Amino acid sequence: MELDLAQVQEALKLDKEKDDESMSGYETHHVNYSLWTVPQRYRDLTRLGSGAYAQVCSAYDRKLNKNVAMKKLTRPLKTVDYARRALRELKLMKHFCHENIISIIDVFTPLADEPEDMEEIYFVVKKADGTLDQGSKSVERWSGF
């Protein structure tokens, strides 16, 4: 089953007006031997971690005046599975609005006018105090499991 690129474009809501709202233009930052191309509103990028298909860093959002977490997906349309994973994650983050579930603040794709040109997708979310793994270990300590 082929993923419809229009679904990705709709989910990302790619449009040039959004770029103008992000304090016009992008800047490139070096974070843990990787280049991050982000809107100028984000400063002080610091590595938080990485996984199988993404990297995560913290950043200061000058528009919101607070720290956020930023997830960088590289080559999100490399395969249908990668595209489905990215689309599923984005749709879930856009759907949920609960204090215990991280919701999306911003999504951007630098230098991509069309979905097939996307080399990277960045998700910006509220920065949590810890990870799910840290939370589960804390519960284990208190519950005696």
N, CA, C and O atoms as a DFTB+ gen file, in Angstrom:
580 C
 N C O
     1  1       0.845      -1.182       0.000
     2  2       0.000       0.000       0.000
     3  2       0.887       1.240       0.000
     4  3       1.755       1.389       0.860
     5  1       0.671       2.109      -0.945
     6  2       1.507       3.298      -1.068
     7  2       0.919       4.441      -0.238
     8  3      -0.295       4.640      -0.212
     9  1       1.779       5.176       0.428
    10  2       1.354       6.304       1.244
    11  2       1.109       7.490       0.326
    12  3       1.943       7.798      -0.526
    13  1       0.000       8.144       0.487
    14  2      -0.343       9.306      -0.315
    15  2       0.424      10.521       0.226
    16  3       0.262      10.893       1.388
    17  1       1.256      11.133      -0.618
    18  2       2.046      12.285      -0.171
    19  2       1.159      13.466       0.206
    20  3       1.574      14.330       0.979
    21  1      -0.045      13.509      -0.327
    22  2      -0.967      14.580       0.047
    23  2      -1.328      14.489       1.533
    24  3      -1.553      15.512       2.178
    25  1      -1.386      13.269       2.077
    26  2      -1.643      13.095       3.513
    27  2      -0.537      13.742       4.340
    28  3      -0.800      14.412       5.338
    29  1       0.694      13.532       3.912
    30  2       1.830      14.110       4.627
    31  2       1.766      15.626       4.550
    32  3       1.954      16.313       5.553
    33  1       1.502      16.146       3.360
    34  2       1.437      17.593       3.188
    35  2       0.319      18.188       4.038
    36  3       0.512      19.227       4.670
    37  1      -0.833      17.551       4.063
    38  2      -1.949      18.039       4.863
    39  2      -1.601      18.008       6.348
    40  3      -1.887      18.959       7.074
    41  1      -0.992      16.930       6.793
    42  2      -0.629      16.809       8.210
    43  2       0.381      17.867       8.614
    44  3       0.310      18.410       9.716
    45  1       1.313      18.157       7.736
    46  2       2.345      19.151       8.047
    47  2       1.866      20.575       7.843
    48  3       2.426      21.513       8.410
    49  1       0.821      20.738       7.026
    50  2       0.309      22.066       6.697
    51  2       1.440      22.958       6.198
    52  3       1.660      24.053       6.716
    53  1       2.153      22.470       5.182
    54  2       3.257      23.235       4.622
    55  2       2.721      24.494       3.956
    56  3       1.913      24.418       3.031
    57  1       3.169      25.647       4.427
    58  2       2.878      26.879       3.714
    59  2       3.887      27.941       4.118
    60  3       4.438      27.912       5.218
    61  1       4.111      28.853       3.233
    62  2       5.163      29.848       3.431
    63  2       4.817      30.860       4.520
    64  3       5.724      31.412       5.143
    65  1       3.529      31.120       4.769
    66  2       3.153      32.088       5.794
    67  2       3.640      31.646       7.172
    68  3       4.029      32.481       7.989
    69  1       3.621      30.345       7.434
    70  2       4.077      29.824       8.723
    71  2       5.559      30.133       8.923
    72  3       5.984      30.458      10.032
    73  1       6.353      30.029       7.841
    74  2       7.771      30.343       7.943
    75  2       7.982      31.790       8.354
    76  3       8.891      32.081       9.131
    77  1       7.161      32.704       7.848
    78  2       7.286      34.106       8.195
    79  2       6.997      34.333       9.681
    80  3       7.609      35.201      10.303
    81  1       6.072      33.559      10.252
    82  2       5.733      33.690      11.663
    83  2       6.854      33.186      12.571
    84  3       6.881      33.526      13.754
    85  1       7.764      32.397      12.052
    86  2       8.818      31.795      12.865
    87  2      10.056      32.683      12.953
    88  3      11.171      32.183      13.102
    89  1       9.865      33.982      12.863
    90  2      10.931      34.978      12.928
    91  2      11.820      34.911      11.700
    92  3      13.043      35.019      11.785
    93  1      11.187      34.732      10.580
    94  2      11.769      34.744       9.238
    95  2      13.140      34.087       9.113
    96  3      14.126      34.528       9.704
    97  1      13.160      33.055       8.351
    98  2      14.409      32.401       8.017
    99  2      14.823      31.289       8.957
   100  3      14.266      31.102      10.039
   101  1      15.816      30.568       8.501
   102  2      16.340      29.429       9.239
   103  2      17.808      29.641       9.568
   104  3      18.516      30.378       8.881
   105  1      18.246      28.989      10.619
   106  2      19.648      28.982      11.009
   107  2      20.091      27.536      11.154
   108  3      19.293      26.656      11.479
   109  1      21.367      27.303      10.911
   110  2      21.912      25.957      11.066
   111  2      22.741      25.896      12.346
   112  3      23.579      26.760      12.603
   113  1      22.490      24.862      13.139
   114  2      23.200      24.643      14.399
   115  2      23.868      23.275      14.349
   116  3      23.341      22.344      13.742
   117  1      25.023      23.157      14.983
   118  2      25.709      21.862      15.122
   119  2      25.313      21.281      16.473
   120  3      25.586      21.870      17.518
   121  1      24.668      20.121      16.440
   122  2      24.256      19.444      17.673
   123  2      24.727      17.995      17.575
   124  3      24.226      17.224      16.757
   125  1      25.687      17.638      18.409
   126  2      26.198      16.272      18.465
   127  2      26.568      15.731      17.079
   128  3      26.069      14.681      16.672
   129  1      27.410      16.417      16.378
   130  2      27.909      16.007      15.059
   131  2      26.819      15.949      13.997
   132  3      26.964      15.242      13.000
   133  1      25.748      16.672      14.197
   134  2      24.649      16.695      13.239
   135  2      24.239      18.143      12.992
   136  3      24.296      18.972      13.900
   137  1      23.831      18.443      11.777
   138  2      23.359      19.786      11.451
   139  2      21.854      19.852      11.648
   140  3      21.113      19.002      11.154
   141  1      21.415      20.860      12.367
   142  2      19.996      21.104      12.590
   143  2      19.655      22.442      11.954
   144  3      20.245      23.461      12.315
   145  1      18.725      22.460      11.026
   146  2      18.301      23.683      10.358
   147  2      16.935      24.051      10.914
   148  3      15.932      23.414      10.594
   149  1      16.903      25.078      11.743
   150  2      15.689      25.427      12.496
   151  2      15.347      26.906      12.314
   152  3      16.229      27.709      12.010
   153  1      14.066      27.276      12.498
   154  2      13.692      28.695      12.444
   155  2      14.467      29.501      13.477
   156  3      14.899      28.973      14.502
   157  1      14.634      30.772      13.193
   158  2      15.425      31.648      14.056
   159  2      14.844      31.803      15.453
   160  3      15.541      32.256      16.362
   161  1      13.600      31.441      15.638
   162  2      12.993      31.581      16.972
   163  2      13.591      30.615      17.985
   164  3      13.435      30.817      19.189
   165  1      14.278      29.558      17.519
   166  2      14.846      28.551      18.418
   167  2      16.331      28.795      18.617
   168  3      17.073      28.963      17.650
   169  1      16.766      28.816      19.873
   170  2      18.159      29.071      20.245
   171  2      18.647      28.027      21.231
   172  3      17.857      27.259      21.781
   173  1      19.948      28.003      21.451
   174  2      20.577      27.181      22.491
   175  2      20.203      25.702      22.388
   176  3      19.750      25.105      23.364
   177  1      20.391      25.120      21.218
   178  2      20.093      23.705      21.018
   179  2      21.118      22.839      21.740
   180  3      22.323      23.049      21.606
   181  1      20.633      21.867      22.505
   182  2      21.476      20.963      23.279
   183  2      20.946      19.544      23.136
   184  3      19.744      19.309      23.256
   185  1      21.832      18.615      22.883
   186  2      21.445      17.220      22.669
   187  2      20.798      16.619      23.914
   188  3      21.287      16.787      25.031
   189  1      19.680      15.909      23.694
   190  2      19.035      15.163      24.774
   191  2      19.165      13.658      24.563
   192  3      19.297      12.906      25.528
   193  1      19.128      13.216      23.304
   194  2      19.229      11.788      23.046
   195  2      18.990      11.472      21.583
   196  3      18.759      12.362      20.765
   197  1      19.052      10.184      21.270
   198  2      18.796       9.751      19.895
   199  2      18.250       8.338      19.921
   200  3      18.420       7.600      20.891
   201  1      17.591       7.981      18.834
   202  2      17.016       6.647      18.720
   203  2      17.272       6.090      17.338
   204  3      18.171       6.541      16.629
   205  1      16.483       5.115      16.966
   206  2      16.685       4.408      15.710
   207  2      16.468       5.304      14.491
   208  3      17.179       5.168      13.495
   209  1      15.518       6.196      14.555
   210  2      15.252       7.011      13.378
   211  2      15.129       8.505      13.671
   212  3      14.705       9.270      12.805
   213  1      15.492       8.926      14.871
   214  2      15.366      10.338      15.211
   215  2      16.391      10.750      16.257
   216  3      16.967       9.922      16.963
   217  1      16.598      12.059      16.328
   218  2      17.445      12.663      17.353
   219  2      16.594      13.680      18.096
   220  3      15.654      14.240      17.531
   221  1      16.919      13.920      19.362
   222  2      16.147      14.857      20.174
   223  2      17.096      15.843      20.840
   224  3      18.164      15.467      21.324
   225  1      16.695      17.101      20.859
   226  2      17.480      18.111      21.571
   227  2      16.536      19.055      22.287
   228  3      15.337      19.082      22.009
   229  1      17.081      19.822      23.204
   230  2      16.301      20.879      23.841
   231  2      16.673      22.185      23.154
   232  3      17.757      22.316      22.586
   233  1      15.776      23.134      23.213
   234  2      16.022      24.441      22.610
   235  2      15.216      25.475      23.380
   236  3      14.245      25.147      24.061
   237  1      15.632      26.723      23.261
   238  2      14.868      27.805      23.860
   239  2      14.029      28.443      22.760
   240  3      14.562      28.863      21.734
   241  1      12.725      28.516      22.970
   242  2      11.796      29.100      22.009
   243  2      11.596      30.562      22.377
   244  3      10.978      30.870      23.396
   245  1      12.117      31.464      21.551
   246  2      12.035      32.893      21.846
   247  2      10.617      33.434      21.687
   248  3      10.274      34.447      22.297
   249  1       9.800      32.783      20.888
   250  2       8.415      33.227      20.719
   251  2       7.582      32.903      21.961
   252  3       6.773      33.723      22.396
   253  1       7.776      31.711      22.531
   254  2       7.034      31.289      23.723
   255  2       7.762      31.620      25.023
   256  3       7.181      31.530      26.104
   257  1       9.038      32.003      24.914
   258  2       9.874      32.309      26.078
   259  2       9.973      31.142      27.053
   260  3       9.825      31.311      28.264
   261  1      10.227      29.948      26.501
   262  2      10.414      28.773      27.350
   263  2      11.211      27.711      26.611
   264  3      11.359      27.758      25.390
   265  1      11.725      26.746      27.378
   266  2      12.460      25.636      26.789
   267  2      11.491      24.620      26.201
   268  3      10.424      24.362      26.759
   269  1      11.878      24.053      25.071
   270  2      11.076      23.046      24.390
   271  2      11.982      21.879      24.013
   272  3      13.207      21.986      24.078
   273  1      11.378      20.783      23.625
   274  2      12.127      19.649      23.079
   275  2      11.857      19.608      21.579
   276  3      10.751      19.901      21.125
   277  1      12.876      19.242      20.826
   278  2      12.777      19.216      19.377
   279  2      13.243      17.847      18.879
   280  3      14.319      17.375      19.245
   281  1      12.426      17.225      18.048
   282  2      12.743      15.905      17.500
   283  2      12.982      16.050      16.003
   284  3      12.153      16.601      15.278
   285  1      14.125      15.550      15.553
   286  2      14.505      15.638      14.143
   287  2      14.410      14.255      13.505
   288  3      15.124      13.330      13.893
   289  1      13.523      14.125      12.524
   290  2      13.393      12.891      11.751
   291  2      14.142      13.102      10.433
   292  3      13.809      14.007       9.667
   293  1      15.137      12.283      10.173
   294  2      15.923      12.402       8.950
   295  2      15.378      11.453       7.891
   296  3      15.106      10.285       8.170
   297  1      15.225      11.960       6.692
   298  2      14.705      11.203       5.546
   299  2      13.397      10.493       5.890
   300  3      13.306       9.270       5.789
   301  1      12.384      11.263       6.297
   302  2      11.124      10.670       6.751
   303  2      10.350       9.944       5.650
   304  3       9.470       9.137       5.952
   305  1      10.655      10.211       4.400
   306  2       9.955       9.547       3.301
   307  2      10.833       8.521       2.599
   308  3      10.551       8.120       1.470
   309  1      11.896       8.100       3.271
   310  2      12.831       7.134       2.695
   311  2      12.108       5.850       2.287
   312  3      12.341       5.317       1.201
   313  1      11.249       5.368       3.144
   314  2      10.449       4.178       2.848
   315  2       9.012       4.458       3.265
   316  3       8.739       5.421       3.981
   317  1       8.117       3.624       2.821
   318  2       6.720       3.769       3.212
   319  2       6.579       3.608       4.722
   320  3       5.789       4.316       5.347
   321  1       7.333       2.688       5.314
   322  2       7.260       2.490       6.767
   323  2       7.707       3.731       7.532
   324  3       7.080       4.101       8.525
   325  1       8.788       4.383       7.082
   326  2       9.246       5.618       7.731
   327  2       8.163       6.689       7.634
   328  3       7.873       7.380       8.610
   329  1       7.574       6.818       6.462
   330  2       6.543       7.837       6.247
   331  2       5.319       7.564       7.116
   332  3       4.760       8.486       7.710
   333  1       4.908       6.320       7.190
   334  2       3.768       5.966       8.040
   335  2       4.057       6.265       9.505
   336  3       3.203       6.788      10.221
   337  1       5.253       5.935       9.941
   338  2       5.641       6.172      11.331
   339  2       5.605       7.668      11.652
   340  3       5.076       8.073      12.687
   341  1       6.164       8.477      10.767
   342  2       6.187       9.923      10.986
   343  2       4.769      10.494      10.987
   344  3       4.425      11.315      11.838
   345  1       3.955      10.059      10.038
   346  2       2.582      10.548       9.950
   347  2       1.767      10.123      11.166
   348  3       0.998      10.920      11.704
   349  1       1.926       8.881      11.602
   350  2       1.206       8.379      12.782
   351  2       1.587       9.187      14.026
   352  3       0.721       9.600      14.797
   353  1       2.887       9.407      14.209
   354  2       3.346      10.162      15.372
   355  2       2.792      11.581      15.353
   356  3       2.325      12.085      16.374
   357  1       2.846      12.218      14.199
   358  2       2.350      13.587      14.080
   359  2       0.851      13.658      14.354
   360  3       0.394      14.535      15.088
   361  1       0.090      12.744      13.771
   362  2      -1.361      12.760      13.985
   363  2      -1.719      12.534      15.452
   364  3      -2.627      13.182      15.973
   365  1      -1.014      11.622      16.121
   366  2      -1.288      11.376      17.534
   367  2      -0.961      12.595      18.389
   368  3      -1.727      12.951      19.284
   369  1       0.170      13.231      18.116
   370  2       0.554      14.407      18.907
   371  2      -0.413      15.568      18.670
   372  3      -0.694      16.335      19.590
   373  1      -0.921      15.700      17.447
   374  2      -1.877      16.771      17.159
   375  2      -3.236      16.483      17.790
   376  3      -3.972      17.411      18.125
   377  1      -3.570      15.213      17.954
   378  2      -4.882      14.819      18.447
   379  2      -5.027      14.969      19.959
   380  3      -6.043      15.475      20.435
   381  1      -4.022      14.534      20.715
   382  2      -4.147      14.497      22.167
   383  2      -3.891      15.857      22.798
   384  3      -2.996      16.598      22.391
   385  1      -4.697      16.159      23.797
   386  2      -4.525      17.384      24.566
   387  2      -4.767      17.022      26.031
   388  3      -5.888      17.127      26.530
   389  1      -3.712      16.598      26.706
   390  2      -3.803      16.163      28.103
   391  2      -2.498      16.504      28.796
   392  3      -1.439      16.454      28.169
   393  1      -2.548      16.842      30.050
   394  2      -1.351      17.256      30.776
   395  2      -0.289      16.169      30.874
   396  3       0.891      16.477      31.043
   397  1      -0.683      14.911      30.771
   398  2       0.273      13.808      30.871
   399  2       0.735      13.271      29.516
   400  3       1.494      12.304      29.453
   401  1       0.283      13.890      28.453
   402  2       0.686      13.476      27.108
   403  2       1.277      14.686      26.392
   404  3       0.666      15.754      26.354
   405  1       2.453      14.514      25.834
   406  2       3.115      15.620      25.139
   407  2       2.353      15.944      23.869
   408  3       2.054      15.058      23.068
   409  1       2.040      17.215      23.690
   410  2       1.352      17.647      22.474
   411  2       2.293      18.496      21.624
   412  3       3.298      19.013      22.112
   413  1       1.958      18.624      20.384
   414  2       2.816      19.307      19.414
   415  2       2.689      20.831      19.565
   416  3       1.591      21.356      19.744
   417  1       3.808      21.515      19.491
   418  2       3.837      22.977      19.510
   419  2       4.050      23.500      18.088
   420  3       3.407      24.462      17.668
   421  1       4.948      22.861      17.364
   422  2       5.311      23.325      16.022
   423  2       5.825      22.140      15.207
   424  3       6.344      21.172      15.762
   425  1       5.677      22.226      13.905
   426  2       6.223      21.255      12.959
   427  2       6.793      22.060      11.809
   428  3       6.149      22.987      11.318
   429  1       7.992      21.714      11.376
   430  2       8.546      22.412      10.223
   431  2       9.446      21.491       9.420
   432  3       9.995      20.513       9.929
   433  1       9.575      21.832       8.165
   434  2      10.419      21.092       7.221
   435  2      11.243      22.118       6.454
   436  3      10.763      22.687       5.474
   437  1      12.468      22.360       6.884
   438  2      13.269      23.389       6.214
   439  2      13.576      23.024       4.770
   440  3      13.827      21.865       4.438
   441  1      13.548      24.032       3.936
   442  2      13.957      23.905       2.541
   443  2      13.135      22.901       1.755
   444  3      13.639      22.315       0.796
   445  1      11.881      22.686       2.135
   446  2      11.030      21.749       1.406
   447  2       9.742      22.442       0.997
   448  3       8.912      22.782       1.841
   449  1       9.581      22.650      -0.307
   450  2       8.341      23.227      -0.804
   451  2       7.305      22.140      -1.067
   452  3       6.103      22.389      -0.981
   453  1       7.765      20.952      -1.384
   454  2       6.886      19.828      -1.691
   455  2       7.259      18.648      -0.794
   456  3       8.423      18.506      -0.421
   457  1       6.290      17.799      -0.440
   458  2       6.588      16.661       0.437
   459  2       7.703      15.765      -0.081
   460  3       8.511      15.278       0.710
   461  1       7.767      15.538      -1.368
   462  2       8.813      14.647      -1.886
   463  2      10.211      15.232      -1.764
   464  3      11.195      14.516      -1.951
   465  1      10.322      16.540      -1.448
   466  2      11.621      17.189      -1.256
   467  2      12.100      17.138       0.196
   468  3      13.203      17.594       0.498
   469  1      11.290      16.592       1.090
   470  2      11.625      16.606       2.503
   471  2      12.808      15.709       2.820
   472  3      12.787      14.509       2.546
   473  1      13.826      16.299       3.394
   474  2      14.964      15.541       3.908
   475  2      14.863      15.398       5.417
   476  3      15.424      14.472       6.004
   477  1      14.140      16.326       6.041
   478  2      14.009      16.331       7.497
   479  2      12.639      16.865       7.890
   480  3      12.083      17.735       7.220
   481  1      12.106      16.338       8.975
   482  2      10.921      16.904       9.621
   483  2      11.302      17.125      11.077
   484  3      11.925      16.269      11.704
   485  1      10.926      18.265      11.601
   486  2      11.181      18.582      13.000
   487  2       9.848      18.728      13.728
   488  3       8.961      19.448      13.272
   489  1       9.713      18.038      14.863
   490  2       8.563      18.183      15.744
   491  2       9.045      18.951      16.970
   492  3      10.075      18.611      17.552
   493  1       8.311      19.977      17.361
   494  2       8.629      20.728      18.576
   495  2       7.515      20.461      19.583
   496  3       6.334      20.640      19.286
   497  1       7.912      20.029      20.776
   498  2       6.948      19.677      21.819
   499  2       7.371      20.297      23.145
   500  3       8.494      20.780      23.293
   501  1       6.461      20.272      24.092
   502  2       6.777      20.734      25.441
   503  2       7.900      19.860      26.001
   504  3       7.886      18.641      25.831
   505  1       8.852      20.477      26.655
   506  2       9.954      19.717      27.234
   507  2       9.499      19.095      28.547
   508  3       9.054      19.792      29.459
   509  1       9.620      17.774      28.627
   510  2       9.223      17.044      29.825
   511  2      10.363      17.046      30.841
   512  3      11.516      17.307      30.496
   513  1      10.030      16.755      32.083
   514  2      11.030      16.724      33.151
   515  2      11.926      15.496      33.066
   516  3      13.016      15.488      33.637
   517  1      11.489      14.473      32.372
   518  2      12.258      13.234      32.255
   519  2      11.737      12.406      31.096
   520  3      10.939      12.876      30.286
   521  1      12.193      11.184      31.031
   522  2      11.751      10.286      29.970
   523  2      10.781       9.251      30.537
   524  3      10.663       9.097      31.753
   525  1      10.102       8.560      29.660
   526  2       9.193       7.494      30.091
   527  2       9.963       6.407      30.824
   528  3       9.470       5.837      31.798
   529  1      11.172       6.120      30.355
   530  2      12.015       5.113      30.993
   531  2      12.355       5.533      32.428
   532  3      12.280       4.720      33.349
   533  1      12.726       6.794      32.612
   534  2      13.040       7.287      33.960
   535  2      11.822       7.218      34.869
   536  3      11.935       6.874      36.046
   537  1      10.661       7.547      34.321
   538  2       9.428       7.497      35.105
   539  2       9.072       6.087      35.534
   540  3       8.647       5.869      36.669
   541  1       9.242       5.125      34.634
   542  2       8.902       3.739      34.981
   543  2       9.870       3.186      36.021
   544  3       9.462       2.406      36.882
   545  1      11.140       3.570      35.960
   546  2      12.105       3.123      36.968
   547  2      11.784       3.729      38.328
   548  3      11.978       3.089      39.361
   549  1      11.294       4.956      38.322
   550  2      10.900       5.604      39.573
   551  2       9.716       4.877      40.195
   552  3       9.683       4.671      41.409
   553  1       8.754       4.491      39.382
   554  2       7.586       3.754      39.879
   555  2       8.017       2.405      40.428
   556  3       7.519       1.966      41.465
   557  1       8.950       1.738      39.732
   558  2       9.447       0.422      40.195
   559  2      10.088       0.551      41.576
   560  3       9.873      -0.298      42.441
   561  1      10.875       1.607      41.786
   562  2      11.529       1.790      43.082
   563  2      10.519       1.949      44.203
   564  3      10.693       1.388      45.285
   565  1       9.450       2.722      43.945
   566  2       8.483       2.981      44.984
   567  2       7.506       1.827      45.195
   568  3       6.989       1.638      46.296
   569  1       7.256       1.060      44.140
   570  2       6.257      -0.006      44.270
   571  2       6.875      -1.344      44.689
   572  3       6.150      -2.256      45.086
   573  1       8.194      -1.473      44.605
   574  2       8.862      -2.693      45.009
   575  2       8.888      -3.778      43.941
   576  3       9.223      -4.924      44.242
   577  1       8.540      -3.441      42.697
   578  2       8.577      -4.432      41.600
   579  2       9.954      -4.680      41.101
   580  3      10.144      -5.483      40.186
